[in-house]
Amino acid sequence: MCGGMAKQGAVPVFAVYSTFLQRGYDMLIHDIALSGLHAVFGVDRAGLVGADGETHQGVFDLAYLSTVPGMTVLAPASFAELSNQLRWAVEECQGPVAVRYPRGGENGYSGDAGQEPTVTLQQGSDLTIVTHGILTGEVLQAVEQIESSGYSVEVLKLNRVHPIDADPVAASVQKTGRLLVAEEVIHQNCAGMTLAAELMTRGVQVDRLRLLNCGKNFIPHGTVEQQRQLLGISREQIAAAGLEML
């Protein structure tokens, strides 16, 4: 239906759970992307969903959406960013656009990093941490723990998780030599894997690399806090991984 509306000049905005959008993968390719149609997908429940249960974990969307030709995937980390990115997706973007946002509210980050694909939230010299979406709050609190031990951490946030703008990440890693990527998606085809491949292709020297994500298996029922602890992406575990790298 979105494809038909877009062909007639409308800009459809379809709000759908991440787990339900999986069922439309074929239609995304054949009915939207093949014709380069401008349709916007509000991908709700992106990331861990806690009490929604094992079947509803929204951790697969980045993996499959990034395989759709012409698809843009945005990852707001606050209400302000969600509002601004949705407006940009509707008014300025071309082709299919997905805006992935989590179940619940903000998580310790309420800023607005603007429209640049990749932004630096803070400068540092010892370690580069890259994150996106709802995990941004966890990362910023983890960075406070790391820096309390005397280290300097550079934090980059991906506003656009596909296609990734790797230039700022490459520049940061050339300075720090260490890269930690923390994200609430499955390991396969995650942003960290994309960045690691891009850095290797460019010949950027990476002395230490850690990818923290939701792993390669299905995620059992539990609270979001329990799930993050199980997967090793809580703020304490991110901080411990960063300190271990240093």
C-alpha positions in Angstrom: 0.0 0.0 0.0 2.9 2.4 0.8 4.4 1.6 -2.6 1.1 2.5 -4.4 0.8 5.7 -2.4 4.4 6.7 -3.1 4.0 6.0 -6.8 1.1 8.5 -6.9 3.2 11.3 -5.2 2.3 10.8 -1.6 5.0 10.3 1.2 3.6 7.4 3.2 4.8 7.0 6.8 4.2 3.4 8.1 4.7 2.8 11.8 5.4 -0.9 12.5 7.2 -3.0 15.1 10.7 -4.1 14.2 9.7 -7.7 14.6 6.7 -7.4 12.3 8.6 -5.6 9.6 10.6 -8.7 9.2 7.6 -10.3 7.5 7.6 -7.5 4.8 11.3 -8.0 3.7 10.2 -9.2 0.2 7.8 -6.3 -0.2 10.5 -3.8 0.9 12.7 -5.0 -1.9 10.2 -5.6 -4.7 7.5 -3.0 -4.0 9.6 -0.1 -2.6 13.3 -0.3 -3.2 13.2 -1.7 -6.8 11.4 1.4 -7.9 13.3 3.8 -5.6 10.1 4.9 -3.9 10.2 7.4 -1.1 8.4 5.7 1.8 9.2 6.2 5.5 9.1 3.3 8.0 8.8 4.1 11.7 10.5 1.0 13.1 9.1 0.8 16.6 10.4 -1.5 19.4 13.9 -1.4 17.8 16.4 -3.1 20.2 15.6 -5.0 23.4 11.9 -5.0 24.4 11.9 -6.5 27.9 8.5 -7.7 28.8 7.3 -7.9 25.2 8.9 -11.3 25.1 11.4 -13.4 23.1 9.5 -13.2 19.8 9.4 -9.4 19.9 13.1 -8.5 20.3 13.8 -5.8 17.7 17.4 -6.7 17.1 17.3 -7.9 13.5 16.1 -4.8 11.6 19.6 -3.3 11.0 20.9 -6.6 9.7 18.2 -7.0 7.1 17.4 -3.4 6.3 21.0 -2.7 5.4 20.8 -5.3 2.6 18.0 -3.4 0.8 19.4 -1.3 -2.0 18.9 2.4 -1.5 17.6 2.0 2.1 18.6 4.7 4.7 18.4 3.7 8.3 18.4 6.4 11.0 18.8 5.8 14.8 17.6 8.6 17.0 18.7 8.4 20.7 16.2 11.0 22.2 12.7 12.4 21.6 14.2 15.5 20.1 16.3 13.5 17.6 13.3 11.3 16.8 11.2 14.3 15.9 14.0 15.9 13.8 15.0 12.8 12.0 11.4 11.9 11.2 10.9 15.4 9.7 14.2 15.0 7.7 13.1 11.5 6.5 9.8 12.9 5.2 10.8 16.3 3.8 14.4 15.9 2.6 15.4 12.3 2.1 15.0 10.3 -1.0 14.1 6.6 -1.5 13.1 4.3 1.4 13.9 5.4 4.9 13.7 3.6 8.2 13.7 5.4 11.5 14.4 2.9 14.3 13.3 3.8 17.8 13.0 1.8 21.1 10.2 0.7 23.3 9.8 3.1 26.2 11.4 6.5 26.7 14.8 8.1 26.9 17.8 6.4 28.6 20.0 9.1 30.2 20.5 11.0 26.9 18.1 13.8 25.9 20.3 15.8 23.6 20.0 16.5 19.9 23.2 15.7 17.9 21.9 17.3 14.7 21.6 15.8 11.2 25.2 14.8 10.5 25.4 11.0 9.8 28.2 10.5 12.5 28.7 13.0 15.3 31.4 13.3 18.1 29.7 13.7 21.5 33.0 14.2 23.3 36.7 14.4 22.4 39.3 11.9 23.7 42.7 10.5 23.0 42.9 6.9 24.5 39.9 5.0 23.3 37.2 5.5 20.6 33.7 4.3 21.5 31.0 4.2 18.8 27.3 3.7 19.6 23.8 4.6 18.4 20.2 4.8 19.5 19.0 3.9 22.9 22.3 2.5 24.1 23.8 6.0 24.0 22.9 6.7 27.6 24.5 3.5 28.8 27.7 4.4 26.9 27.9 7.9 28.3 27.6 6.6 31.8 30.2 3.9 31.1 32.5 6.6 29.8 32.3 8.4 33.2 33.4 5.3 34.9 36.3 4.8 32.5 37.5 8.4 32.7 37.4 8.2 36.5 40.4 5.9 36.2 42.4 8.6 34.4 41.7 7.8 30.7 40.4 10.0 27.9 37.6 8.6 25.8 36.2 9.8 22.5 32.5 9.1 21.9 31.0 9.0 18.5 27.3 8.5 17.8 25.8 7.2 14.6 22.7 9.1 13.7 22.6 7.1 10.5 23.5 3.5 10.9 23.1 2.7 7.1 24.9 3.7 5.0 27.5 4.5 7.6 29.7 7.5 7.4 33.0 6.0 8.5 35.2 9.1 8.0 34.9 10.5 11.6 35.4 7.0 13.0 38.6 6.4 11.0 40.0 9.8 12.0 39.3 9.0 15.7 40.8 5.5 15.6 43.9 6.9 13.9 44.3 9.0 17.0 43.4 6.5 19.7 44.3 3.1 18.1 41.4 1.4 20.0 37.8 1.0 18.9 34.9 -0.3 21.0 31.4 -0.4 19.3 28.4 -0.9 21.6 25.0 -1.5 20.1 21.6 -3.1 20.7 21.4 -5.3 17.6 22.4 -8.8 16.7 26.1 -9.4 15.9 25.5 -10.4 12.2 25.8 -7.3 10.0 25.9 -4.9 12.9 27.4 -1.5 12.6 30.6 -2.6 14.4 31.2 -5.3 11.7 30.7 -2.7 9.0 33.1 -0.3 10.6 35.7 -2.9 11.2 35.6 -3.9 7.6 35.8 -0.3 6.4 38.8 0.5 8.6 40.6 -2.6 7.4 39.8 -1.7 3.8 41.2 1.8 4.4 44.4 0.4 6.0 43.6 2.1 9.4 45.7 0.6 12.2 43.5 -0.7 15.0 45.4 -2.0 17.9 42.4 -3.2 20.0 38.9 -3.9 18.8 35.8 -4.9 20.7 32.3 -5.4 19.4 29.6 -5.4 22.1 26.1 -6.3 20.9 23.3 -8.8 21.3 25.2 -11.8 20.1 24.2 -14.5 17.6 21.3 -16.2 19.4 17.7 -15.5 20.3 17.2 -13.4 23.4 15.1 -14.8 26.3 12.3 -13.0 28.1 13.2 -10.6 30.9 13.5 -7.0 31.7 15.7 -4.8 29.5 18.2 -4.4 32.4 18.4 -8.2 32.8 18.8 -8.7 29.0 21.6 -6.1 28.8 23.4 -7.8 31.7 23.0 -11.2 30.0 24.4 -9.9 26.7 27.2 -7.9 28.2 26.0 -4.5 27.2 25.1 -2.9 30.5 26.9 0.3 31.4 29.1 -1.5 33.9 30.1 -4.1 31.3 30.8 -1.5 28.7 33.0 0.3 31.2 34.8 -3.0 32.1 35.4 -3.8 28.4 36.8 -0.3 27.8 39.1 -0.5 30.8 40.3 -4.0 29.7 41.2 -2.6 26.3 43.2 0.2 27.9 
